[in-house]
Amino acid sequence: MDIVSALFAENIELRPVPGPSTRIDLSGIMFSMPAPAPPPVTVAPHLIVLVRCRPDEDGQGILEVVFTDEAGEQVARNVSPFTVEPGKFTYRLVRGELEFPSLGTIEANCRLLPDGAVTVVPLTLLPPVS
């Protein structure tokens, strides 16, 4: 299996189209966001990870997301098993509670266990909007 995409987003919608096929509509894609208040703050953005399963694979997987700060220190971790029909795609919605002691960037390091490639998605906390 492979991670096809990983993004912080506000919304995901699935809709059928002829085929049968499915369209995935993502909205509010973000790589930064204003802080809701002056730091320290905790934010809980949605990380959407799209996964492809080849037809010859069994469809059993484990997604690990490790959130790290600018020093490379782990600030949160999520591990979730999933099942996907062989030859199809699935998505995982990961909602980490991320503590920002100050403005800066946290990276979501996404991989399929045990030895999948890492996909890194940054999220930068900006000053609050006045």
C-alpha positions in Angstrom: 0.0 0.0 0.0 1.0 3.6 -0.5 0.2 7.0 0.9 -1.1 9.0 -2.2 -1.5 12.3 -0.3 -1.6 13.8 3.1 -2.9 17.3 3.8 -4.4 19.5 6.5 -7.9 20.4 5.4 -11.1 21.9 6.8 -13.5 19.5 5.0 -13.7 16.3 3.0 -16.7 15.2 0.9 -17.1 12.0 -1.1 -19.5 11.9 -4.1 -20.3 9.1 -6.6 -20.0 9.6 -10.3 -20.7 7.2 -13.2 -18.3 4.4 -13.5 -18.9 3.4 -10.7 -16.3 5.9 -9.4 -16.0 8.3 -6.5 -14.8 11.9 -6.3 -13.1 13.2 -3.2 -13.6 17.0 -2.7 -11.2 18.5 -0.2 -11.7 22.1 0.9 -9.8 24.5 3.1 -6.4 22.9 2.4 -3.8 24.6 4.7 -0.2 24.7 5.5 -0.5 27.5 8.0 -3.2 29.0 10.3 -3.5 32.0 12.6 -3.4 31.1 16.3 -6.8 31.3 17.9 -5.1 33.3 20.8 -1.6 34.3 21.8 0.6 31.2 22.5 0.7 28.9 24.3 -2.3 27.4 22.5 -3.6 24.0 21.5 -5.1 23.5 18.0 -6.7 20.4 16.5 -6.6 20.5 12.7 -7.8 17.7 10.5 -5.1 15.7 8.7 -6.5 13.7 5.7 -4.3 10.8 4.5 -5.3 9.1 1.3 -4.1 5.5 0.9 -4.0 3.2 -2.2 -4.2 -0.5 -2.0 -2.9 -2.5 -5.0 -5.1 -5.4 -6.3 -2.6 -8.0 -5.2 -2.4 -6.7 -1.5 -4.6 -7.9 1.4 -6.0 -4.5 2.3 -4.8 -4.6 6.0 -2.7 -1.6 7.1 -1.6 0.5 10.0 -1.2 4.3 9.6 1.2 6.0 12.0 1.4 9.8 12.2 4.1 11.3 14.4 3.9 15.1 15.0 7.2 16.7 15.6 8.2 20.3 16.5 11.0 22.4 14.9 13.6 20.7 17.2 12.5 17.3 15.9 10.9 16.3 19.2 7.7 14.3 19.2 4.7 16.3 20.4 1.9 13.9 19.5 1.4 10.5 17.9 -1.5 8.6 16.4 -1.6 5.0 15.2 -4.7 3.5 13.6 -5.3 0.1 11.9 -7.5 0.2 8.8 -8.9 -2.1 6.1 -9.3 -1.2 2.4 -10.6 -3.3 -0.4 -7.8 -4.5 -2.7 -7.5 -2.3 -5.8 -9.3 0.6 -4.1 -8.5 3.7 -2.1 -9.4 4.8 1.4 -8.8 7.8 3.6 -7.9 8.2 7.2 -8.9 11.3 9.2 -6.3 12.1 11.9 -7.1 14.9 14.4 -4.1 15.6 16.6 -4.3 17.9 19.5 -1.2 20.0 18.9 0.3 22.2 21.6 2.2 25.2 20.4 4.2 26.8 23.2 5.1 29.6 20.7 4.5 30.4 17.0 6.3 28.0 14.7 5.9 24.8 12.7 4.8 21.3 13.6 5.3 18.5 11.0 3.1 15.5 10.6 5.3 12.5 9.6 2.9 10.0 8.0 3.8 6.4 7.2 2.3 2.9 6.8 3.8 0.5 9.3 6.1 -1.4 9.4 8.4 0.2 6.9 6.5 2.6 4.6 8.0 5.8 3.2 7.4 8.9 5.3 5.2 11.7 3.9 5.8 15.0 5.7 3.2 17.7 6.0 4.0 21.0 7.7 1.6 23.2 9.7 2.8 26.6 10.7 1.1 28.6 13.5 0.9 32.3 12.6 0.2 35.3 14.9 -3.4 35.7 15.9 -5.6 37.9 13.7 -6.4 41.2 15.5 
